[in-house]
Amino acid sequence: MLETSILGIDHHLSEAQYGQLLQLCPAEKREKIAELRRFEDRERSLLGDVLARTMIGRAANMAPSLIACAYPKQGKPHPLNMPGMHFNISHAGAYVACSLSDRTVGVDIEEIRGAKLNIAERFFCPAEVQYIKAQPADRQATAFCEIWTKKEAYMKYKGEGLGLALDAFDVCQDMPGIYFQRVFENADCICHVCTEYSQPSQTAYLDVSDFIRTFSDCPGA
């Protein structure tokens, strides 16, 4: 099982909506959200948490408010008391992504903001740099972001974060048992999932209005 939801934030939450969703989070998560300086970051962090709870709740037929998730400083977030379920969250720009699976999973979404060849040449593997340079000029920024999101998704899959050097693995080469799935791309963002599944992820695309409207359909929400 592999599911991914892409949530587009086409407008900010109202104060009432923000407060309603915040009440679903445990005190520890609410405190972490409150520590973020920018409202946009607090909003995306909140939406990511609730999106994960909603997906887990639907899979387990439980109310999102009853889903307990751990966010350790080291390692990956995970649902408590659900050892067979894994999730991962990423957000960038006006998007939040969450992948849910019964196997280890990592997801990363990033804004497309230029090729940044100097960064690629310093931190990427030679084959990855060559892949970016081989693209037409108008596709190099997307190619850079493709490599970056695959690398981030892989590090999140491994649960090693920044402890794993970017040039320690090459996403242009086959990795036995590891697959990268592009689940979203437009002119602004690109998103990849790192998974043990070769079958395509079941991917849903929502905006905030859809999410708020369908949220009441969750059992016990």
NORDADA-V152441 format. One record per run of one state. SS is the DSSP state (a for helix, b for strand, c for the rest). FROM is the first residue (numbers start at 1). TO is the last residue. If there is no record, write none. Layout:
ss/from/to
SS/FROM/TO
SS/FROM/TO
This chain:
ss/from/to
c/1/1
b/2/8
c/9/14
a/15/22
c/23/26
a/27/34
c/35/38
a/39/60
c/61/63
a/64/66
c/67/68
b/69/70
c/71/77
b/78/79
c/80/85
b/86/92
c/93/94
b/95/101
c/102/104
b/105/111
c/112/116
a/117/123
c/124/125
a/126/133
c/134/136
a/137/158
c/159/160
a/161/163
c/164/165
a/166/168
c/169/174
b/175/175
c/176/177
b/178/185
c/186/188
b/189/195
c/196/201
b/202/207
a/208/215
c/216/221
